[in-house]
Amino acid sequence: MPALGPASVHERPPLPRPPRGGWAAVVAVALGIFVVVTTEILPIGLLTSIGADFTVSDGMAGLMMTMPGFLAAVAAPLVTTATARFDRRLMLCLFTLLLAVANFLAAAAPGYGLVLVSRVLVGITIGGYWSIGAGLAERLVPPESAGRATAVIFSGVPLGSVLGVPAGTLIGDLAGWRTAFTVMGVLTVGVLVMLLRLVPSLPPVRATRPSVLGALLRTAGIRLALLLTFLVVLAHFGAYTYVTPFLERVTHAGGGTITAFLLLYGVAGVLGNWLGGAWVVRRPRTVLGLAAGLIAAATLLLPALGRWDGGAVTLLLVWGIAYGAVPVASQTWFSRAAPGAPEAASVLFTASFQATISTGALLGGVALDHTSPSAVMLLGGCTAVLVVLALGVTRATEG
C-alpha cells in the first residue's frame, strides 16, 4: 500500500511524554470503544421484539441501525475538527455521558420515535468517541508500547461487534429489550467513571484539520481502503442485521436457540479477532480477502443449509470467525496508508465504516420488506464476493 504523498500529512510534532494513566488508561479507552460499539449494534438481536412492541415492520425497525451509522459518518470529521482545541479526555467523557443518556432514553421510550431520537445521540457519540479514542495510545504509554496499546484499544471494536448482539439478545430474552438498554446504560456510566479516574488530561497537540483529511483522500492507498471497507462492511451488515428474522422464519428456531446461536457466533468472532490480529501485521491483504471469502461462503450457503439447526450454527461459526478479523484488518489498512496522521486516518476509517453499516442495514431492510430473509443473505454473499475480486484485481495491477 502506498504511503502518503503530501509532506504536510507526514509532519509530526513531538508528542509530550505520557503524564500518567498508562495501561489502565488504555483499558478505560478500550472499554469506551466496547460500550459504543455494543450500543450501536444492540438492536440487531432485539429487532423483532422492539418492532412487535411498537407495531413496526422489521425493515422499519432496522432504522435503529441505519440512523446511528449515517450520523456517525458525518459526526466523525465534523466533531473531530470542531473540537480540535479541546482536551481529548474531556471530549471522551462528554461522549460517554451522551451515550449513557441515549441508552436510558431508549429503555424508557413510550414510542418508537423516541427510540430513534436516542439513536441520533448514539450516532453522534460513535463519530466523536471512536475518532478521538483511536489515536490516543501513543499519548498514554511509552513509544515502544504504542503499537500494543493501539491493538488493545481497537480490541473494543470486534469484541463489541461480536459479543454485543448475543449478550443483548440473551438479556432481552430473559428480561425484555428495555432491560438490555438499561444494562448498557449502567455499564456506560461505569466506563465514564473509569475514564474520569484513570485517563489523564490530554490537551490537543496535533489538530486534525480539513486540509489533512483532503490530502489523505487524494492518496491511492486511502481510496483503496475506502472501497474495500465499503464492500466488506456492506456485505456483513446488509445480511447480519437481519439474521434474527432469518433464523426465525427459515431455520424456525425458537428464542432460546437463537440466543445460543448468536452466543456461539460471538465466541467465534473473538477467535477471528485474535487470529486476524496475529496475522494482519504481516499479511493484511490475505486476512481481509480470507475474511471476505468466508463471509461470502457463509451467507450464500445459509438459504440452503440454514434450514436446519446444524447447518445454520455451523455457517454462523464460520461467519463469526470471518467478521471478527474485519475491523482490525480494515483499520490496519487505513493506518498503513496514512502513517503520519493517525487521528485523521481514524476519522476516515470511522466515517467509512459507520456510513456503510447504515447503508447495509438500510438496503437489507428494503430487501427484507420486499423479498425474503434468504434473498437478503444471498445479496450479502454476492457483495462479499466483490471484495475478493477487487483484491485480486489490485494484486494483478500491482504485480
Secondary structure, 3 states (H helix, E strand, C coil): CCCCCCHHHHCCCCCCCCCCCHHHHHHHHHHHHHHHHHHHHCHHHHHHHHHHHCCCCHHHHCHHHHHHHHHHHHHHHHHHHHCCCCCHHHHHHHHHHHHHHHHHHHHHCCCHHHHHHHHHHHHHHHHHHHHHHCCCHHHHCCHHHHHHHHHHHHCHHHHHHHHHHHHHHHHHHHHCHHHHHHHHHHHHHHHHHHHHHHCCCCCCCCCCCHHHHHHHHCCHHHHHHHHHHHHHHHHHHHHHCCHHHHHHHCCCCCHHHHHHHHHHHHHHHHHHHHHHHHHCCCCHHHHHHHHHHHHHHHHHHHHHHCCCHHHHHHHHHHHHHHHHCHHHHHHHHHHHHCCCCHHHHHHHHHHHHHHHHHHHHHHHHHHHHHCCHHHHHHHHHHHHHHHHHHHHHHHHHHC
